[in-house]
Amino acid sequence: MCGITGYIGDNKTTDILVDGLKRLEYRGYDSCGIAVVDGKNSLYLKRVSGRVDALDKLVTAEPVKGAQAGVGHTRWATHGAPSEDNAHPHTDCTGQVVVVHNGIIENYLDLKEKLQAGGHKFKSETDTEVIAHLMEEKLKSLHVQEKSARAEMIEPVFFEAFRRTVADLKGSFALSMVWSRCPAMLLAARMHSPLVVGLGKGENFIASDVSAFLKYTKRVVFLNDGEMAAVKKDGIDFYTFAGKKTAKESVTIQWDSTMAEKGGYKHFMLKEIHEQAEAVENTLRGRLLPLGGNLLETEMGLTAATMKGVSALQFIACGTAYHACLVGRVLFENFGIPAHADVASEFTDRAKLMNKGTLVVAISQSGETADTLFAVREAKAAGAKVLAITNTVGSTLTREADHVLYTHCGPEIGVASTKAFLGQLAAIYLLAGHFAAARGALSSAEARRYAEELLKIPRLIEETLEKETEIAKAAEAFAASEHFLFISRHINYPIALEGALKIKEISYVHAEGYAAGEMKHGPIAIIYKGMPLLAVAPTGRTLELMAGNIEEAKARGADVVAIVDAASKKTIKASRYIILPETGELFTPMLTVIPLQLFAYYVALAKKCDIDKPRNLAKSVTVR
Ligand code: F6R
C-alpha cells in the first residue's frame, strides 16, 4: 500500500509531487511527505501526519524554490504508528540520503541492530529508515565523503551504493531514493510491489501507479521484480539487481487523467456507481460469442480445445473481487463445470491440490494485491495455468498470468470497489458463456440467447440507477442503526456478502451477510425489533425459500427492505421494496448489487463518513 511519486525535470517539482500524491491517496493516507533537492545540493524535507491536503498547505506556506528533483509518499502504516516521525521520506544520519518505500523490509530488525551498533541513530519506528542508513554505509564504503568529489564520479557511486543497498534487503519493496549530492538522478527499485516510470519530454516521473502522472504523460514503463531504474531528466536506464543494463519497452496508457476526476459527483464512489453501465458495456464490447466473433479467444489465447480440457476452475481473490469469484462459481456450476472459489489469503494448502487440468482464475481490480499474487505463484508452482481478470494494464498479475482478460472499467478511485466489481462480473459472464458454448453446455441457440441477455444488462443497470432516490430514503431511515443484516440465496448470496462489506467499509457499522437458509442455524438469534434486514429476492429458483426466510426474520422483529423485481414482489412481504427491472435469474447479481452499493453510500453520507477514503483502509493492498 502507500503511494510513491518521483519527479525530475524543470517544472514545478513540489507541485507535481504533491498533485501525484493526491491521486495516490487511495493507496493510504495516514501521513505523507516530500523531499526535494535543488541544484546546490540542498535537500528540503516536508512531512505531515494526516492527509495530502495538509502537506499541500505546508508546501504552499513554505515554498521551495529551485527544486529540480524529488520524491513523495503517502503512507498506510505497517511498522510504526501514523505520525510525522514515521512519515516518509526517511533520511540517513547525514540528512543527505532520502528514501520513500512501499512494502515491508522483512530483515529490518537485523539490519537495524547492526546499523545501531555501528553508531546510526534512528528517528522513526519504521522498517524503511534502515534503507537510508544502509545507503549511508554503502556510500561511505565507496569513499565519497569528500565534498570535492567530481560530479561525473557521483552518479556511478550513487548507483552502485543503491545497488548494494538493495541487494541487502529482504521482503517486498518499491523504493525511490534521492541523494542531495546527486540532484541529476533519482533511483528506483522494485521487488513484489508495483512501480512504474513515466516518460516525459525533458522530465521523467516515478510512481506506484500511473494515475499519479497521467496528466503529464501516458508513455510508461512498468518495472518488473528485480529491476532498478536510474531516472534523469533526459532519459532513463534500467538495470537488473545485479547491475546489468536491460532494455525495456514502453506502453501507452489509454486512460485519460480526466477519467479519474469526480465529474460533478460529490464522491468518486457515487460517480463510479453511476459509471457501471458503461463499465459493463466496455467490458463486453466486441467479445460476445456468438454475436461478436471470437475476439475473446484471440485476446486471451484460450482456445475452445483448452476450455474443453479444463477439469475444474479455481477462483481466487480478495474482498469484493472474492465475491465476484463466488458468483463465478455458481455460474460455472450451473453449466455443469466444476468450480471452486477461495479467498486468496486462505488458499495455502489448497494450492498444492492444483494440477495441469485446473484453470486458476485470479480476479483483481488492481492486479497488485499481494495475497492474490502469492496464491497465483503457489498455484503455478503446482502446475496450474492462470487466467487473470483485472482492470489494470501492465499490473504484476498480468505479467505472471498465462492468460489475461481485461475489464475495461477505467480507473477506480473510491476505496470501496463498485464499478470494478461490475466489470469483474461482466468478465465472468463472458468467460462462462464461452466455456459453456465450447463444452456444449449451451447449444448455439442458447448461447445466442445468453449473449443477447447479457447485452441488455447495461441498459438494465441504467434503469436500476433510476431507483436512487428511493434507495437513499431507505438508507436515511436506517442510518442510525449500528447493525445491518443482508441475506440471499444461490447466485445472489455473494451479493448479500458484498452489501454487508460495502456498508462496513464506508459506514463503520456492524453488518453481516448470510446465506438466508443458514440464518435459522444460529444467526437469527441476533435479530432484535427494528433491526434492518436487506433481503435480495429476485425471481428465481430459491424465491419461495427466501420468502420463508424473510418471514422467519420478520417474526423476530426484523424490518425488511426487499430487493425484488415486479414478479417476485408478489411473493415477498416486506416493509419497503426496491423494485428492479427483470432479467434472467442467472444475471440478477449485476442488478441486485446496485441498490446495496447505493444503500451503503447513503448510510455513510448520512453519518458524514469520509466515503472515498474510509478509515484504516487502502485501495490496493500490497502487503500480506
Ligand atoms: C472492497 C475492496 C476490497 C478489494 C480487495 C481486492 O470494496 O475494494 O475488498 O476488492 O482489496 O482488491 P483487488 O481487486 O485490487 O485485488
Boltz pocket constraint, residues with backbone or C-beta under 6 A from the ligand:
constraints:
  - pocket:
      binder: B
      contacts: [[A, 318], [A, 319], [A, 320], [A, 321], [A, 322], [A, 363], [A, 364], [A, 365], [A, 366], [A, 367], [A, 368], [A, 369], [A, 372], [A, 415], [A, 416], [A, 417], [A, 418], [A, 505], [A, 618], [A, 619], [A, 620], [A, 621]]
      max_distance: 6.0
